[in-house]
Amino acid sequence: MAFCANCGAAITQTTGFCGSCGKAIAAAGPAIVPAAQPIPAAQTAGAAGAAVPSSSGLTFNLAAALSYLLGFITGILFLVIEPYKSDRFVRFHAMQSIFLNVGYIVFWIAWTIVGGIFAHISPWLGLVTLPIDLVIALAIFGMWLFVMYQAYNQREYRIPFIGNLAAKQVGMA
């Protein structure tokens, strides 16, 4: 079986480029890389976030998606766990997860204070905030699922303002 010399992905003889990294394959034929040869870490963390498992068994795109799972807790974990802390793609999503969840917490505290003030003014105003609470919670849940999906699909989706802060922290600005 033939493997791409750039990323190590399996390729067929009929294609003119690698389906994984997009690198053109020479007209003389694809370069053969032995299957037992380990792929360097720099190649597993390519610009598109390669789907090659790391030493822990998680692919980098799965690690990036899981950095959103438990909010800033998993974000911090993936910033300190060894094979992932050196990967720019995982670090970006981990930082974005941390900033996003800190923003959720700050917003939710402020919104609870506003709801308490409305409920203190009039109990009916407090009841009006309940449907708004549900819509906000649904929007937060939808954003959480969306960013996890984007990370899993190896996309570097930047949430407005938060994504730029995360990119600066990782050195991608």
N, C-alpha and C positions, 0 to 999 in steps of 0.2 A: 504494500500500500504506500502511496506517495503522501508526503507531508510538506507543508509550506515551510520554507527555510526561514521566513520572518517570524511566524507565530506558532508553528508546529501543528496547525490544524490539518486534518485529513483532507486531501483534495483529489479530484478525479482527473484523469488525463485529458478529458474533453474541454475543460474550462480554461480560459485564458487568464484568470485571476483567482486569487484565494477568496473564497466565500466568507471567511471569518474576518480577515484584516483588510482585504481589498487590494493587496499588493499584486502587481502584474507578475505573471509567471513567464520565465524566459521561453523563447520559441523552441529551444533545444529540449525542452521538457522540464517538468518540475524538479526542484531539488529534493533529493531524498534525505530525510533526517531519520535516523533510527528511532523506532518507537520507544525504546528503553532509555533514550537520552532525556534527562530532565530538562524542562523548559526554564530558562532563567527567569527570576522574579520580575525583572524589568519588562519582560515580554508578556507576562501574565497580567500586568497592570497597564495595558495599553490605553490609548486615548478613548477607545470605546469600552473599556472595562472587559477584558477577555473572560470567557466562561470556563477557564481552566481552573480546576480546584486547587486551593492552596494546600499547605501541609496539614491544616486542620480539617480539610474535607469540604469546606464551604467555598463556593465560587465567590469572586469578588462582587459580582452583581447581587448575589443573595445576601452577602454580608452588608452591602450598602442598603438594601431594602430592610433587613432586620435591624439596622441602626435606628429605624423609626418605631419599632415594635413597642417598646416600653418607654418611649419618650427620651428624656435626657439621660436616663439610666443606661440604656443600650447605646446611646450616642457616645457616652463617656467610655463604656466598655470597648467599643470598637476603635476608640482613639488610643487605647493603651494595650490592646491585644496585639502581639508581635507581628503576625504576617500582614495585618490590616492597617496598622498605624503607619506603615511606609507606603501604602497605596493611596495615591492622590484622590482617586474616585471615591473610595470608602471614607477617607478623611473628610472630603467635602460633604458627603451625605450625613456623616456623623455630626459634623459641626452645624449643618443646617437643621438637623433633628434637635440638637440642643437649643439653638436659637428659637426654633419654632415652638418648642414646648415651654420654654421660659416665657415667650410671648403669649402663649395660651394662658399660662398661670397668671401673669400680670393682668391680662385682659379679663379673665374670669373673676379675679379679686375686685377689680374696678367695677365690673358689671354687677357683682353681688352687692357692693356698696350702693350703687345707683338703685338697684331693686329694693334694698332695705330702706332707702330714703323714700322711694315711692310708696312702699307699704306703710311706712310711718305716717306719711301725709294722708293717705287714704287706703284702706284695705282693698278697694276696687282697683286702684292703680297697681297695687301689688299683684293682683290677679291678672292684670293685663300683661305683666312681664313674663308670665308662665309660657304662653305660646312663643314669645320672642326667645325665651331660653331654649325651647325645643328646636327652633329654627337655627339658632346659633350652634347648638350642640350637633345638629345634623350637618351643618356646614363644616364644622371642625372635623367631624368624622369623615366626611367626603374628602377633605383636603388631606387628611392622614392617609386614607386609602390611595389617593391619587399620587402622592409623593412616593409611597412605597412601590406602586406600580411603575412609576417612572424610573426609580432606582433599579428595580429588578430588570427592566428592559434596557439597561445600560445607557440611560439618558441622563445627562447632567442638567436636569430641570432646576432652574433657579426661581425660587419664590421671590416676588418683588421685595426689595429692600433686605430681607433676611438672607436670600441667596447670595447677594453681593457681599454681605458681611461674612458669610461662611467662606466665600471664595477668597476674600482678603486674608482670612485667618489661615487658609490652607496654602496660600501663595499662588492662587490662580488668577488674581485680579486682572 
